[in-house]
Amino acid sequence: MEMNSNLNDENQNNEKAEVSDACEKEIMQSLKKAADKQTFYARLTMLFVGGIFIVVLAAVLMLLPEVMNTIGKYNDVADQAQDVVAKATVTLDNADEAIDSVSQASNNINTMVGDNGDDLTKAIENLSNIDYEGLNNAIVDLQKAVGPLAKLFGN
């Protein structure tokens, strides 16, 4: 009986080994299927990422000349703005000098009027004291006296 029992044990062990081998095969097959799916999705993801990279690279290559052109224009505008600021500074300096000159001239005129005010007042008083009617009569008398002499000399 012991032999039977050993045979039974051996049969059971063989059956367990066969079941175990079948389970291992199923597990291996399902792991292979999972690995194949994972490989497929990894390749698909790689293709999508590669496609996106190509699209982004193409966009960058298309936009790069425009960006560089725009940066160049901004640099030109900045240079022109610096020139304008420099010219405005020179103009303001010249305006300051002109204002100083006008102020100096105004002071000089005020000084001249102040220095010559008394003389101008005297001159105006003297001009107002002139007898213009008497002066006109004297001119008429002179013309009467000189007129015959002018005729004599032919003028």
MDTraj code that builds the backbone (N, CA, C; nanometers):
import mdtraj as md
import numpy as np

residues = "MET GLU MET ASN SER ASN LEU ASN ASP GLU ASN GLN ASN ASN GLU LYS ALA GLU VAL SER ASP ALA CYS GLU LYS GLU ILE MET GLN SER LEU LYS LYS ALA ALA ASP LYS GLN THR PHE TYR ALA ARG LEU THR MET LEU PHE VAL GLY GLY ILE PHE ILE VAL VAL LEU ALA ALA VAL LEU MET LEU LEU PRO GLU VAL MET ASN THR ILE GLY LYS TYR ASN ASP VAL ALA ASP GLN ALA GLN ASP VAL VAL ALA LYS ALA THR VAL THR LEU ASP ASN ALA ASP GLU ALA ILE ASP SER VAL SER GLN ALA SER ASN ASN ILE ASN THR MET VAL GLY ASP ASN GLY ASP ASP LEU THR LYS ALA ILE GLU ASN LEU SER ASN ILE ASP TYR GLU GLY LEU ASN ASN ALA ILE VAL ASP LEU GLN LYS ALA VAL GLY PRO LEU ALA LYS LEU PHE GLY ASN".split()
xyz = np.array([
    [0.0775, -0.1155, 0.0000],
    [0.0000, 0.0000, 0.0000],
    [0.0843, 0.1255, 0.0000],
    [0.1885, 0.1014, 0.0591],
    [0.2766, 0.2145, 0.0637],
    [0.3150, 0.2578, -0.0769],
    [0.3280, 0.1683, -0.1610],
    [0.3621, 0.2011, -0.2974],
    [0.2500, 0.2749, -0.3655],
    [0.1330, 0.2325, -0.3315],
    [0.0180, 0.2996, -0.3894],
    [0.0131, 0.4445, -0.3389],
    [0.0420, 0.4553, -0.2165],
    [0.0372, 0.5865, -0.1569],
    [0.1464, 0.6754, -0.2168],
    [0.2628, 0.6151, -0.2425],
    [0.3710, 0.6902, -0.3058],
    [0.3337, 0.7268, -0.4485],
    [0.2683, 0.6312, -0.5133],
    [0.2265, 0.6588, -0.6506],
    [0.1205, 0.7682, -0.6519],
    [0.0315, 0.7600, -0.5580],
    [-0.0728, 0.8622, -0.5502],
    [-0.0101, 0.9989, -0.5207],
    [0.0845, 0.9961, -0.4299],
    [0.1523, 1.1223, -0.3954],
    [0.2265, 1.1760, -0.5186],
    [0.2878, 1.0833, -0.5880],
    [0.3630, 1.1234, -0.7054],
    [0.2682, 1.1739, -0.8130],
    [0.1559, 1.1083, -0.8302],
    [0.0563, 1.1518, -0.9294],
    [0.0027, 1.2897, -0.8913],
    [-0.0219, 1.3046, -0.7640],
    [-0.0741, 1.4333, -0.7195],
    [0.0315, 1.5423, -0.7412],
    [0.1539, 1.5072, -0.7147],
    [0.2622, 1.6047, -0.7350],
    [0.2767, 1.6364, -0.8840],
    [0.2625, 1.5325, -0.9670],
    [0.2705, 1.5554, -1.1112],
    [0.1536, 1.6422, -1.1580],
    [0.0363, 1.6132, -1.1035],
    [-0.0806, 1.6922, -1.1418],
    [-0.0634, 1.8368, -1.0955],
    [-0.0109, 1.8520, -0.9757],
    [0.0129, 1.9872, -0.9247],
    [0.1177, 2.0562, -1.0096],
    [0.2188, 1.9858, -1.0504],
    [0.3239, 2.0435, -1.1330],
    [0.2672, 2.0826, -1.2684],
    [0.1785, 1.9965, -1.3228],
    [0.1174, 2.0273, -1.4521],
    [0.0274, 2.1496, -1.4383],
    [-0.0492, 2.1539, -1.3297],
    [-0.1371, 2.2700, -1.3063],
    [-0.0506, 2.3936, -1.2874],
    [0.0570, 2.3768, -1.2127],
    [0.1477, 2.4876, -1.1868],
    [0.2113, 2.5343, -1.3173],
    [0.2510, 2.4389, -1.4033],
    [0.3086, 2.4749, -1.5328],
    [0.2057, 2.5470, -1.6192],
    [0.0798, 2.4995, -1.6159],
    [-0.0268, 2.5628, -1.6946],
    [-0.0509, 2.7043, -1.6440],
    [-0.0514, 2.7214, -1.5132],
    [-0.0715, 2.8557, -1.4550],
    [0.0441, 2.9472, -1.4930],
    [0.1636, 2.8924, -1.4866],
    [0.2804, 2.9721, -1.5233],
    [0.2709, 3.0138, -1.6695],
    [0.2266, 2.9210, -1.7555],
    [0.2131, 2.9540, -1.8977],
    [0.1086, 3.0633, -1.9174],
    [-0.0031, 3.0538, -1.8481],
    [-0.1080, 3.1562, -1.8585],
    [-0.0562, 3.2906, -1.8089],
    [0.0121, 3.2857, -1.6962],
    [0.0663, 3.4102, -1.6399],
    [0.1683, 3.4695, -1.7357],
    [0.2537, 3.3834, -1.7919],
    [0.3553, 3.4316, -1.8857],
    [0.2895, 3.4897, -2.0098],
    [0.1828, 3.4224, -2.0582],
    [0.1136, 3.4730, -2.1761],
    [0.0468, 3.6076, -2.1457],
    [-0.0155, 3.6187, -2.0304],
    [-0.0803, 3.7458, -1.9985],
    [0.0246, 3.8547, -1.9738],
    [0.1393, 3.8182, -1.9154],
    [0.2476, 3.9168, -1.8997],
    [0.3017, 3.9593, -2.0351],
    [0.3125, 3.8617, -2.1290],
    [0.3606, 3.8943, -2.2634],
    [0.2616, 3.9874, -2.3332],
    [0.1308, 3.9568, -2.3179],
    [0.0287, 4.0438, -2.3793],
    [0.0365, 4.1843, -2.3190],
    [0.0517, 4.1925, -2.1869],
    [0.0617, 4.3227, -2.1208],
    [0.1865, 4.3973, -2.1668],
    [0.2983, 4.3247, -2.1790],
    [0.4227, 4.3869, -2.2244],
    [0.4094, 4.4321, -2.3695],
    [0.3414, 4.3533, -2.4519],
    [0.3196, 4.3912, -2.5919],
    [0.2332, 4.5169, -2.6003],
    [0.1266, 4.5226, -2.5188],
    [0.0411, 4.6415, -2.5170],
    [0.1202, 4.7624, -2.4694],
    [0.1988, 4.7424, -2.3654],
    [0.2788, 4.8521, -2.3117],
    [0.3790, 4.8995, -2.4167],
    [0.4409, 4.8072, -2.4881],
    [0.5354, 4.8431, -2.5941],
    [0.4631, 4.9188, -2.7052],
    [0.3428, 4.8727, -2.7431],
    [0.2642, 4.9396, -2.8469],
    [0.2322, 5.0829, -2.8060],
    [0.1849, 5.0997, -2.6818],
    [0.1488, 5.2339, -2.6352],
    [0.2723, 5.3228, -2.6173],
    [0.3825, 5.2642, -2.5791],
    [0.5072, 5.3414, -2.5672],
    [0.5519, 5.3901, -2.7044],
    [0.5423, 5.3027, -2.8047],
    [0.5793, 5.3429, -2.9414],
    [0.4835, 5.4498, -2.9930],
    [0.3544, 5.4330, -2.9661],
    [0.2544, 5.5305, -3.0090],
    [0.2802, 5.6664, -2.9422],
    [0.3109, 5.6628, -2.8139],
    [0.3430, 5.7867, -2.7423],
    [0.4682, 5.8521, -2.7994],
    [0.5691, 5.7682, -2.8302],
    [0.6916, 5.8207, -2.8888],
    [0.6623, 5.8868, -3.0237],
    [0.5749, 5.8259, -3.1044],
    [0.5394, 5.8852, -3.2336],
    [0.4681, 6.0185, -3.2148],
    [0.3747, 6.0248, -3.1184],
    [0.3036, 6.1503, -3.0931],
    [0.3993, 6.2593, -3.0434],
    [0.4865, 6.2246, -2.9513],
    [0.5831, 6.3212, -2.8998],
    [0.6765, 6.3665, -3.0118],
    [0.7205, 6.2727, -3.0951],
    [0.8050, 6.3085, -3.2089],
    [0.7314, 6.4007, -3.3052],
    [0.6037, 6.3726, -3.3313],
    [0.5239, 6.4585, -3.4185],
    [0.5079, 6.5984, -3.3605],
    [0.4805, 6.6044, -3.2310],
    [0.4662, 6.7353, -3.1664],
    [0.5989, 6.8102, -3.1718],
    [0.7089, 6.7389, -3.1488],
    [0.8407, 6.8028, -3.1563],
    [0.8651, 6.8604, -3.2952],
    [0.8300, 6.7847, -3.3977],
    [0.8512, 6.8320, -3.5357],
    [0.7653, 6.9545, -3.5628],
    [0.6392, 6.9527, -3.5172],
    [0.5504, 7.0683, -3.5387],
    [0.6045, 7.1910, -3.4658],
    [0.6466, 7.1737, -3.3402],
    [0.7010, 7.2866, -3.2637],
    [0.8289, 7.3371, -3.3285],
    [0.9149, 7.2467, -3.3724],
    [1.0397, 7.2868, -3.4375],
    [1.0105, 7.3649, -3.5657],
    [0.9141, 7.3175, -3.6444],
    [0.8780, 7.3884, -3.7677],
    [0.8227, 7.5271, -3.7353],
    [0.7391, 7.5373, -3.6320],
    [0.6834, 7.6678, -3.5927],
    [0.7942, 7.7630, -3.5489],
    [0.8875, 7.7105, -3.4710],
    [0.9986, 7.7949, -3.4248],
    [1.0823, 7.8401, -3.5433],
    [1.1107, 7.7498, -3.6350],
    [1.1922, 7.7859, -3.7513],
    [1.1203, 7.8868, -3.8405],
    [0.9883, 7.8791, -3.8459],
    [0.9124, 7.9748, -3.9265],
    [0.9046, 8.1105, -3.8578],
    [0.8935, 8.1111, -3.7258],
    [0.8784, 8.2364, -3.6531],
    [1.0103, 8.3045, -3.6203],
    [1.1180, 8.2308, -3.6182],
    [1.2474, 8.2850, -3.5781],
    [1.2902, 8.4055, -3.6625],
    [1.2799, 8.4017, -3.7963],
    [1.3197, 8.5205, -3.8736],
    [1.2346, 8.6430, -3.8399],
    [1.1051, 8.6222, -3.8197],
    [1.0182, 8.7350, -3.7848],
    [1.0545, 8.7925, -3.6484],
    [1.0832, 8.7039, -3.5548],
    [1.1209, 8.7487, -3.4206],
    [1.2515, 8.8278, -3.4273],
    [1.3476, 8.7775, -3.5023],
    [1.4751, 8.8476, -3.5151],
    [1.4557, 8.9822, -3.5847],
    [1.3697, 8.9870, -3.6866],
    [1.3400, 9.1112, -3.7567],
    [1.2755, 9.2110, -3.6606],
    [1.1815, 9.1626, -3.5810],
    [1.1134, 9.2497, -3.4850],
    [1.2113, 9.3021, -3.3804],
    [1.2995, 9.2166, -3.3327],
    [1.3995, 9.2608, -3.2346],
    [1.4900, 9.3669, -3.2970],
    [1.5266, 9.3462, -3.4237],
    [1.6085, 9.4465, -3.4934],
    [1.5368, 9.5800, -3.5034],
    [1.4061, 9.5753, -3.5331],
    [1.3286, 9.6992, -3.5416],
    [1.3199, 9.7673, -3.4054],
    [1.3009, 9.6893, -3.3001],
    [1.2971, 9.7477, -3.1656],
    [1.4310, 9.8132, -3.1320],
    [1.5402, 9.7508, -3.1736],
    [1.6719, 9.8101, -3.1497],
    [1.6863, 9.9412, -3.2261],
    [1.6374, 9.9435, -3.3522],
    [1.6426, 10.0668, -3.4311],
    [1.5598, 10.1767, -3.3652],
    [1.4407, 10.1403, -3.3183],
    [1.3541, 10.2385, -3.2523],
    [1.4211, 10.2911, -3.1254],
    [1.4843, 10.2024, -3.0501],
    [1.5535, 10.2449, -2.9279],
    [1.6685, 10.3398, -2.9619],
    [1.7430, 10.3099, -3.0691],
    [1.8517, 10.3986, -3.1113],
    [1.7977, 10.5353, -3.1524],
    [1.6875, 10.5347, -3.2281],
    [1.6270, 10.6609, -3.2701],
    [1.5757, 10.7389, -3.1497],
    [1.5189, 10.6685, -3.0536],
    [1.4705, 10.7359, -2.9334],
    [1.5862, 10.7996, -2.8576],
    [1.7003, 10.7304, -2.8519],
    [1.8172, 10.7880, -2.7865],
    [1.8653, 10.9123, -2.8607],
    [1.8620, 10.9072, -2.9949],
    [1.9013, 11.0243, -3.0741],
    [1.8076, 11.1416, -3.0478],
    [1.6776, 11.1121, -3.0429],
    [1.5784, 11.2172, -3.0178],
    [1.6000, 11.2779, -2.8798],
    [1.6251, 11.1935, -2.7809],
    [1.6488, 11.2441, -2.6454],
    [1.7746, 11.3308, -2.6430],
    [1.8796, 11.2874, -2.7127],
    [2.0029, 11.3667, -2.7173],
    [1.9778, 11.5011, -2.7851],
    [1.9045, 11.4999, -2.8963],
    [1.8741, 11.6253, -2.9666],
    [1.7849, 11.7148, -2.8808],
    [1.6898, 11.6546, -2.8104],
    [1.6024, 11.7338, -2.7234],
    [1.6840, 11.7974, -2.6111],
    [1.7811, 11.7250, -2.5590],
    [1.8663, 11.7796, -2.4536],
    [1.9464, 11.8981, -2.5063],
    [2.0016, 11.8837, -2.6271],
    [2.0778, 11.9937, -2.6881],
    [1.9853, 12.1127, -2.7115],
    [1.8645, 12.0861, -2.7607],
    [1.7687, 12.1938, -2.7866],
    [1.7315, 12.2653, -2.6576],
    [1.7105, 12.1897, -2.5512],
    [1.6781, 12.2519, -2.4225],
    [1.7950, 12.3342, -2.3695],
    [1.9166, 12.2837, -2.3899],
    [2.0335, 12.3607, -2.3488],
    [2.0424, 12.4916, -2.4275],
    [2.0168, 12.4832, -2.5597],
    [2.0180, 12.6040, -2.6430],
    [1.9072, 12.7002, -2.6013],
    [1.7904, 12.6443, -2.5674],
    [1.6799, 12.7292, -2.5227],
    [1.7166, 12.7984, -2.3914],
    [1.7822, 12.7270, -2.3023],
    [1.8271, 12.7876, -2.1771],
    [1.9241, 12.9024, -2.2041],
    [2.0168, 12.8792, -2.2981],
    [2.1118, 12.9849, -2.3338],
    [2.0390, 13.1043, -2.3953],
    [1.9400, 13.0785, -2.4818],
    [1.8638, 13.1867, -2.5443],
    [1.7868, 13.2645, -2.4377],
    [1.7289, 13.1950, -2.3424],
    [1.6553, 13.2625, -2.2349],
    [1.7504, 13.3470, -2.1520],
    [1.8683, 13.2924, -2.1251],
    [1.9680, 13.3705, -2.0516],
    [2.0080, 13.4953, -2.1304],
    [2.0240, 13.4807, -2.2634],
    [2.0609, 13.5949, -2.3485],
    [1.9512, 13.7000, -2.3498],
    [1.8263, 13.6560, -2.3597],
    [1.7135, 13.7500, -2.3592],
    [1.7059, 13.8201, -2.2241],
    [1.7271, 13.7463, -2.1189],
    [1.7253, 13.8059, -1.9851],
    [1.8376, 13.9084, -1.9713],
    [1.9574, 13.8746, -2.0219],
    [2.0703, 13.9678, -2.0187],
    [2.0390, 14.0925, -2.1003],
    [1.9809, 14.0726, -2.2207],
    [1.9465, 14.1871, -2.3055],
    [1.8424, 14.2750, -2.2371],
    [1.7459, 14.2122, -2.1736],
    [1.6432, 14.2884, -2.1012],
    [1.7069, 14.3690, -1.9882],
    [1.7985, 14.3080, -1.9172],
    [1.8690, 14.3805, -1.8103],
    [1.9502, 14.4964, -1.8667],
    [2.0143, 14.4731, -1.9823],
    [2.0923, 14.5795, -2.0460],
    [2.0030, 14.6947, -2.0893],
    [1.8862, 14.6620, -2.1451],
    [1.7918, 14.7673, -2.1867],
    [1.7431, 14.8441, -2.0649],
    [1.7121, 14.7702, -1.9588],
    [1.6673, 14.8382, -1.8364],
    [1.7776, 14.9301, -1.7836],
    [1.9018, 14.8819, -1.7880],
    [2.0142, 14.9646, -1.7424],
    [2.0300, 15.0870, -1.8314],
    [2.0196, 15.0674, -1.9635],
    [2.0345, 15.1789, -2.0565],
    [1.9241, 15.2817, -2.0362],
    [1.8012, 15.2333, -2.0202],
    [1.6901, 15.3263, -1.9973],
    [1.7097, 15.3979, -1.8640],
    [1.7538, 15.3226, -1.7629],
    [1.7774, 15.3860, -1.6323],
    [1.8894, 15.4885, -1.6387],
    [1.9992, 15.4544, -1.7107],
    [2.1120, 15.5472, -1.7202],
    [2.0782, 15.6703, -1.8038],
    [2.0017, 15.6521, -1.9093],
    [1.9730, 15.7617, -2.0029],
    [1.8337, 15.8199, -1.9837],
    [1.7660, 15.7797, -1.8809],
    [1.6291, 15.8286, -1.8581],
    [1.6235, 15.9785, -1.8395],
    [1.7170, 16.0319, -1.7618],
    [1.7173, 16.1772, -1.7382],
    [1.7472, 16.2520, -1.8670],
    [1.8446, 16.2003, -1.9454],
    [1.8787, 16.2660, -2.0725],
    [1.7613, 16.2602, -2.1696],
    [1.6928, 16.1455, -2.1747],
    [1.5767, 16.1342, -2.2631],
    [1.4656, 16.2291, -2.2187],
    [1.4472, 16.2412, -2.0909],
    [1.3438, 16.3325, -2.0390],
    [1.3770, 16.4760, -2.0785],
    [1.5030, 16.5160, -2.0672],
    [1.5447, 16.6513, -2.1046],
    [1.5256, 16.6740, -2.2537],
    [1.5601, 16.5714, -2.3342],
    [1.5463, 16.5851, -2.4788],
    [1.4001, 16.6013, -2.5166],
    [1.3129, 16.5246, -2.4525],
    [1.1695, 16.5365, -2.4820],
    [1.1169, 16.6724, -2.4380],
    [1.1638, 16.7202, -2.3242],
    [1.1207, 16.8535, -2.2783],
    [1.1665, 16.9604, -2.3759],
    [1.2914, 16.9483, -2.4234],
    [1.3433, 17.0467, -2.5200],
    [1.2643, 17.0435, -2.6500],
    [1.2293, 16.9195, -2.6955],
    [1.1502, 16.9104, -2.8192],
    [1.0116, 16.9700, -2.7996],
    [0.9560, 16.9568, -2.6820],
    [0.8222, 17.0123, -2.6578],
    [0.8271, 17.1637, -2.6428],
    [0.9426, 17.2200, -2.6091],
    [0.9552, 17.3660, -2.5935],
    [0.9828, 17.4370, -2.7255],
    [1.0064, 17.3620, -2.8328],
    [1.0352, 17.4246, -2.9629],
    [0.9085, 17.4924, -3.0130],
    [0.9251, 17.6126, -3.0672],
    [0.8148, 17.6895, -3.1255],
    [0.8071, 17.6526, -3.2730],
    [0.7230, 17.5554, -3.3032],
    [0.7157, 17.5056, -3.4405],
    [0.6544, 17.6087, -3.5343],
    [0.5650, 17.6904, -3.4854],
    [0.5018, 17.7924, -3.5702],
    [0.6046, 17.8987, -3.6077],
    [0.6849, 17.9378, -3.5112],
    [0.7894, 18.0357, -3.5389],
    [0.8945, 17.9769, -3.6324],
    [0.9269, 17.8511, -3.6162],
    [1.0233, 17.7836, -3.7022],
    [0.9712, 17.7778, -3.8454],
    [0.8436, 17.7479, -3.8601],
    [0.7838, 17.7450, -3.9954],
    [0.7881, 17.8835, -4.0601],
    [0.7608, 17.9881, -3.9823],
    [0.7656, 18.1261, -4.0362],
    [0.9071, 18.1618, -4.0794],
    [1.0067, 18.1195, -4.0009],
    [1.1456, 18.1494, -4.0338],
    [1.1858, 18.0769, -4.1628],
    [1.1380, 17.9546, -4.1810],
    [1.1691, 17.8793, -4.3038],
    [1.1067, 17.9490, -4.4230],
    [0.9835, 17.9978, -4.4086],
    [0.9157, 18.0667, -4.5197],
    [0.9929, 18.1963, -4.5520],
    [1.0341, 18.2694, -4.4507],
    [1.1101, 18.3928, -4.4738],
    [1.2424, 18.3622, -4.5430],
    [1.3090, 18.2547, -4.5039],
    [1.4352, 18.2159, -4.5655],
    [1.4151, 18.1807, -4.7116],
    [1.3045, 18.1125, -4.7417],
    [1.2764, 18.0773, -4.8816],
    [1.2544, 18.2050, -4.9648],
    [1.1898, 18.3021, -4.9067],
    [1.1653, 18.4281, -4.9788],
    [1.2974, 18.5000, -5.0053],
    [1.3897, 18.4940, -4.9098],
    [1.5162, 18.5649, -4.9258],
    [1.6094, 18.4906, -5.0209],
    [1.6108, 18.3615, -5.0184],
    [1.7035, 18.2839, -5.0986],
    [1.6464, 18.2625, -5.2389],
    [1.5152, 18.2678, -5.2556],
    [1.4516, 18.2422, -5.3855],
    [1.5103, 18.3268, -5.4969],
    [1.5249, 18.4623, -5.4834],
    [1.5819, 18.5425, -5.5916],
    [1.7282, 18.5046, -5.6207],
    [1.8051, 18.4667, -5.5177],
    [1.9439, 18.4271, -5.5408],
    [1.9490, 18.2969, -5.6218],
    [1.8555, 18.2037, -5.5915],
    [1.8527, 18.0767, -5.6635],
    [1.8207, 18.1028, -5.8084],
    [1.7310, 18.1991, -5.8360],
    [1.6967, 18.2279, -5.9746],
    [1.8152, 18.2920, -6.0464],
    [1.8887, 18.3653, -5.9747],
    [2.0028, 18.4335, -6.0335],
    [2.1107, 18.3342, -6.0742],
    [2.1320, 18.2303, -5.9927],
    [2.2338, 18.1300, -6.0254],
    [2.1785, 18.0143, -6.1117],
    [2.0535, 18.0157, -6.1442],
    [1.9966, 17.9211, -6.2381],
    [1.9358, 17.7960, -6.1748],
    [1.9092, 17.7979, -6.0522],
    [1.8431, 17.6807, -5.9910],
    [1.7035, 17.7113, -5.9579],
])
top = md.Topology()
chain = top.add_chain()
for i, resn in enumerate(residues, 1):
    res = top.add_residue(resn, chain, resSeq=i)
    for name in ("N", "CA", "C"):
        top.add_atom(name, md.element.get_by_symbol(name[0]), res)
traj = md.Trajectory(xyz[None], top)
